[in-house]
Amino acid sequence: MVKLRLSGPMTIDSIVDGDGIRAVVWAQGCRHACDDCHNPQTHSFTGGFEIEADELIEQIKGLRLHKGITLSGGDPFEQPLALAHVCREAKKAGLDIWAYTGYTFEELTDRDSKMHQEWASLLSEIDVLVDGRFDKDKKSLLLKFRGSSNQRIIDVRKSLEQGCAVIYEKYKDEKFE
Ligand code: SF4
């Protein structure tokens, strides 16, 4: 029985959390402590509520006319194995996967990290990753799908193939610094 800790019910019909109409899964738990975080209630690892992964999967399978799901939070990479399972089922239902994380792509792919295997299993299910901590000094309301310009919109498949972060082609002309 796989369980997840979420900070709230799935948001459906979002157009601000990735390409197309998306459903957003809000993971509970984050250790990045970015200044001016918009979701401080998602930081505690005992907050929110627990849900069976299969219950969330049923909700996802019931989506209609959605392009994909987006993992947000909190930090989804604090629950990598459970969310990898959810993502596999979402993909079987024809949905693509975006994910937000406070970790950088380089941290998530660091072979010396004790989380390496678990992070690798979630990364392998994700199509597009928006990475890095929120930096209030780089905040702009003009940025597409991001809070601050240091956060990158990464094509995960290409990045894993090439061994370095590759910006998602569609947004390659955006500012990333
Ligand atoms: S990674 Fe996201 S949820 Fe976590 S502190 Fe930073 S902005 Fe907040």
Boltz pocket constraint, residues with backbone or C-beta under 6 A from the ligand:
constraints:
  - pocket:
      binder: B
      contacts: [[A, 30], [A, 31], [A, 32], [A, 33], [A, 34], [A, 37], [A, 38], [A, 39], [A, 40], [A, 42], [A, 73], [A, 74], [A, 75], [A, 101], [A, 102], [A, 132], [A, 133], [A, 134]]
      max_distance: 6.0
